[in-house]
Amino acid sequence: MVTKELAMLVFIPFTFASILLACVMLAMRSLISTSFYEMTAIGISIFLLLFIGSFFIIRRVEVI
Protein backbone atom coordinates (compact mmCIF):
# COMPACT_ATOMS: atom_id res chain seq x y z
CA MET A 1 0.00 0.00 0.00
CA VAL A 2 1.56 3.24 -1.19
CA THR A 3 -0.50 5.51 1.06
CA LYS A 4 1.05 4.28 4.31
CA GLU A 5 4.63 4.65 3.06
CA LEU A 6 3.84 8.00 1.48
CA ALA A 7 2.38 9.29 4.73
CA MET A 8 5.29 8.03 6.81
CA LEU A 9 8.06 9.30 4.53
CA VAL A 10 6.69 12.56 3.17
CA PHE A 11 3.56 13.96 4.75
CA ILE A 12 4.12 13.29 8.45
CA PRO A 13 7.60 14.91 8.66
CA PHE A 14 6.59 17.99 6.68
CA THR A 15 3.34 18.37 8.59
CA PHE A 16 5.23 18.03 11.88
CA ALA A 17 7.78 20.62 10.73
CA SER A 18 5.02 23.04 9.72
CA ILE A 19 3.24 22.66 13.04
CA LEU A 20 6.52 23.11 14.91
CA LEU A 21 7.28 26.26 12.91
CA ALA A 22 3.79 27.60 13.65
CA CYS A 23 4.26 26.97 17.38
CA VAL A 24 7.65 28.70 17.40
CA MET A 25 6.26 31.67 15.48
CA LEU A 26 3.35 31.89 17.91
CA ALA A 27 5.75 31.86 20.87
CA MET A 28 7.97 34.53 19.28
CA ARG A 29 5.21 36.82 18.02
CA SER A 30 6.16 39.58 20.46
CA LEU A 31 9.80 39.52 19.31
CA ILE A 32 9.19 39.91 15.56
CA SER A 33 7.26 42.40 13.49
CA THR A 34 3.54 41.87 12.99
CA SER A 35 3.74 41.78 9.20
CA PHE A 36 6.44 39.10 9.23
CA TYR A 37 4.40 37.03 11.67
CA GLU A 38 1.23 37.37 9.57
CA MET A 39 2.95 36.46 6.30
CA THR A 40 4.63 33.44 7.87
CA ALA A 41 1.34 32.30 9.41
CA ILE A 42 -0.41 32.62 6.04
CA GLY A 43 2.40 30.72 4.32
CA ILE A 44 2.32 27.90 6.86
CA SER A 45 -1.46 27.64 6.53
CA ILE A 46 -1.34 27.45 2.74
CA PHE A 47 1.48 24.90 2.88
CA LEU A 48 -0.42 22.66 5.31
CA LEU A 49 -3.64 22.90 3.29
CA LEU A 50 -1.84 21.96 0.07
CA PHE A 51 -0.11 19.04 1.77
CA ILE A 52 -3.30 17.69 3.32
CA GLY A 53 -5.21 18.17 0.07
CA SER A 54 -2.57 16.41 -2.00
CA PHE A 55 -2.50 13.53 0.50
CA PHE A 56 -6.23 12.93 0.04
CA ILE A 57 -5.97 13.31 -3.75
CA ILE A 58 -3.17 10.73 -3.90
CA ARG A 59 -5.15 8.43 -1.62
CA ARG A 60 -8.25 8.74 -3.78
CA VAL A 61 -6.31 8.10 -7.01
CA GLU A 62 -4.73 5.00 -5.49
CA VAL A 63 -8.12 3.51 -4.59
CA ILE A 64 -9.48 3.99 -8.13
Backbone as JSON Lines, residues from 0, in Angstrom:
{"i":0,"aa":"M","n":[0.84,-1.18,0.0],"ca":[0.0,0.0,0.0],"c":[0.89,1.25,0.0]}
{"i":1,"aa":"V","n":[0.73,2.06,-1.01],"ca":[1.56,3.24,-1.19],"c":[1.2,4.33,-0.18]}
{"i":2,"aa":"T","n":[-0.05,4.42,0.2],"ca":[-0.5,5.51,1.06],"c":[0.22,5.51,2.41]}
{"i":3,"aa":"K","n":[0.41,4.34,3.0],"ca":[1.05,4.28,4.31],"c":[2.5,4.72,4.22]}
{"i":4,"aa":"E","n":[3.23,4.23,3.21],"ca":[4.63,4.65,3.06],"c":[4.74,6.12,2.72]}
{"i":5,"aa":"L","n":[3.83,6.59,1.86],"ca":[3.84,8.0,1.48],"c":[3.59,8.9,2.69]}
{"i":6,"aa":"A","n":[2.67,8.5,3.53],"ca":[2.38,9.29,4.73],"c":[3.57,9.28,5.68]}
{"i":7,"aa":"M","n":[4.18,8.13,5.86],"ca":[5.29,8.03,6.81],"c":[6.53,8.76,6.33]}
{"i":8,"aa":"L","n":[6.81,8.73,5.04],"ca":[8.06,9.3,4.53],"c":[7.96,10.76,4.14]}
{"i":9,"aa":"V","n":[6.79,11.2,3.7],"ca":[6.69,12.56,3.17],"c":[5.78,13.45,4.01]}
{"i":10,"aa":"F","n":[4.55,13.05,4.18],"ca":[3.56,13.96,4.75],"c":[3.72,14.17,6.25]}
{"i":11,"aa":"I","n":[4.0,13.14,7.0],"ca":[4.12,13.29,8.45],"c":[5.29,14.18,8.84]}
{"i":12,"aa":"P","n":[6.49,14.0,8.27],"ca":[7.6,14.91,8.66],"c":[7.35,16.37,8.29]}
{"i":13,"aa":"F","n":[6.83,16.61,7.09],"ca":[6.59,17.99,6.68],"c":[5.44,18.62,7.46]}
{"i":14,"aa":"T","n":[4.43,17.86,7.78],"ca":[3.34,18.37,8.59],"c":[3.84,18.69,10.0]}
{"i":15,"aa":"F","n":[4.65,17.79,10.55],"ca":[5.23,18.03,11.88],"c":[6.11,19.28,11.87]}
{"i":16,"aa":"A","n":[6.92,19.44,10.83],"ca":[7.78,20.62,10.73],"c":[6.95,21.9,10.61]}
{"i":17,"aa":"S","n":[5.88,21.86,9.86],"ca":[5.02,23.04,9.72],"c":[4.35,23.4,11.04]}
{"i":18,"aa":"I","n":[3.88,22.39,11.75],"ca":[3.24,22.66,13.04],"c":[4.26,23.19,14.05]}
{"i":19,"aa":"L","n":[5.46,22.63,14.03],"ca":[6.52,23.11,14.91],"c":[6.88,24.56,14.6]}
{"i":20,"aa":"L","n":[6.99,24.89,13.31],"ca":[7.28,26.26,12.91],"c":[6.16,27.2,13.35]}
{"i":21,"aa":"A","n":[4.92,26.77,13.22],"ca":[3.79,27.6,13.65],"c":[3.83,27.84,15.15]}
{"i":22,"aa":"C","n":[4.17,26.81,15.92],"ca":[4.26,26.97,17.38],"c":[5.38,27.92,17.77]}
{"i":23,"aa":"V","n":[6.52,27.82,17.1],"ca":[7.65,28.7,17.4],"c":[7.3,30.15,17.03]}
{"i":24,"aa":"M","n":[6.65,30.31,15.88],"ca":[6.26,31.67,15.48],"c":[5.24,32.25,16.45]}
{"i":25,"aa":"L","n":[4.34,31.41,16.95],"ca":[3.35,31.89,17.91],"c":[4.03,32.3,19.21]}
{"i":26,"aa":"A","n":[5.03,31.54,19.64],"ca":[5.75,31.86,20.87],"c":[6.6,33.13,20.72]}
{"i":27,"aa":"M","n":[7.08,33.39,19.5],"ca":[7.97,34.53,19.28],"c":[7.25,35.75,18.7]}
{"i":28,"aa":"R","n":[5.93,35.74,18.69],"ca":[5.21,36.82,18.02],"c":[5.48,38.2,18.61]}
{"i":29,"aa":"S","n":[5.87,38.27,19.87],"ca":[6.16,39.58,20.46],"c":[7.58,40.05,20.11]}
{"i":30,"aa":"L","n":[8.42,39.16,19.62],"ca":[9.8,39.52,19.31],"c":[10.02,39.9,17.84]}
{"i":31,"aa":"I","n":[9.05,39.61,16.99],"ca":[9.19,39.91,15.56],"c":[8.09,40.86,15.13]}
{"i":32,"aa":"S","n":[8.25,41.44,13.96],"ca":[7.26,42.4,13.49],"c":[5.95,41.69,13.14]}
{"i":33,"aa":"T","n":[4.86,42.43,13.23],"ca":[3.54,41.87,12.99],"c":[3.38,41.41,11.55]}
{"i":34,"aa":"S","n":[3.9,42.16,10.61],"ca":[3.74,41.78,9.2],"c":[4.5,40.5,8.88]}
{"i":35,"aa":"F","n":[5.69,40.34,9.45],"ca":[6.44,39.1,9.23],"c":[5.7,37.91,9.83]}
{"i":36,"aa":"Y","n":[5.16,38.09,11.01],"ca":[4.4,37.03,11.67],"c":[3.17,36.65,10.84]}
{"i":37,"aa":"E","n":[2.44,37.65,10.35],"ca":[1.23,37.37,9.57],"c":[1.55,36.66,8.26]}
{"i":38,"aa":"M","n":[2.59,37.1,7.56],"ca":[2.95,36.46,6.3],"c":[3.43,35.02,6.52]}
{"i":39,"aa":"T","n":[4.17,34.79,7.58],"ca":[4.63,33.44,7.87],"c":[3.45,32.55,8.25]}
{"i":40,"aa":"A","n":[2.52,33.07,9.02],"ca":[1.34,32.3,9.41],"c":[0.49,31.94,8.18]}
{"i":41,"aa":"I","n":[0.34,32.88,7.27],"ca":[-0.41,32.62,6.04],"c":[0.31,31.57,5.2]}
{"i":42,"aa":"G","n":[1.62,31.7,5.09],"ca":[2.4,30.72,4.32],"c":[2.33,29.33,4.9]}
{"i":43,"aa":"I","n":[2.42,29.22,6.21],"ca":[2.32,27.9,6.86],"c":[0.94,27.31,6.64]}
{"i":44,"aa":"S","n":[-0.09,28.12,6.73],"ca":[-1.46,27.64,6.53],"c":[-1.67,27.13,5.11]}
{"i":45,"aa":"I","n":[-1.21,27.88,4.13],"ca":[-1.34,27.45,2.74],"c":[-0.56,26.17,2.5]}
{"i":46,"aa":"F","n":[0.65,26.1,3.03],"ca":[1.48,24.9,2.88],"c":[0.8,23.67,3.46]}
{"i":47,"aa":"L","n":[0.26,23.8,4.68],"ca":[-0.42,22.66,5.31],"c":[-1.67,22.26,4.53]}
{"i":48,"aa":"L","n":[-2.44,23.23,4.07],"ca":[-3.64,22.9,3.29],"c":[-3.3,22.18,2.0]}
{"i":49,"aa":"L","n":[-2.25,22.64,1.31],"ca":[-1.84,21.96,0.07],"c":[-1.35,20.54,0.36]}
{"i":50,"aa":"F","n":[-0.61,20.36,1.42],"ca":[-0.11,19.04,1.77],"c":[-1.24,18.09,2.11]}
{"i":51,"aa":"I","n":[-2.18,18.55,2.93],"ca":[-3.3,17.69,3.32],"c":[-4.18,17.39,2.11]}
{"i":52,"aa":"G","n":[-4.42,18.39,1.28],"ca":[-5.21,18.17,0.07],"c":[-4.55,17.18,-0.88]}
{"i":53,"aa":"S","n":[-3.26,17.32,-1.09],"ca":[-2.57,16.41,-2.0],"c":[-2.54,14.99,-1.43]}
{"i":54,"aa":"F","n":[-2.46,14.86,-0.11],"ca":[-2.5,13.53,0.5],"c":[-3.81,12.83,0.18]}
{"i":55,"aa":"F","n":[-4.93,13.54,0.32],"ca":[-6.23,12.93,0.04],"c":[-6.42,12.68,-1.45]}
{"i":56,"aa":"I","n":[-5.88,13.54,-2.3],"ca":[-5.97,13.31,-3.75],"c":[-5.19,12.06,-4.13]}
{"i":57,"aa":"I","n":[-3.98,11.92,-3.6],"ca":[-3.17,10.73,-3.9],"c":[-3.87,9.48,-3.37]}
{"i":58,"aa":"R","n":[-4.45,9.58,-2.2],"ca":[-5.15,8.43,-1.62],"c":[-6.35,8.04,-2.45]}
{"i":59,"aa":"R","n":[-7.08,9.01,-2.96],"ca":[-8.25,8.74,-3.78],"c":[-7.86,8.13,-5.11]}
{"i":60,"aa":"V","n":[-6.79,8.62,-5.73],"ca":[-6.31,8.1,-7.01],"c":[-5.85,6.66,-6.85]}
{"i":61,"aa":"E","n":[-5.22,6.35,-5.73],"ca":[-4.73,5.0,-5.49],"c":[-5.87,4.0,-5.39]}
{"i":62,"aa":"V","n":[-6.98,4.41,-4.77],"ca":[-8.12,3.51,-4.59],"c":[-8.77,3.2,-5.93]}
{"i":63,"aa":"I","n":[-8.83,4.18,-6.82],"ca":[-9.48,3.99,-8.13],"c":[-8.64,3.17,-9.01]}
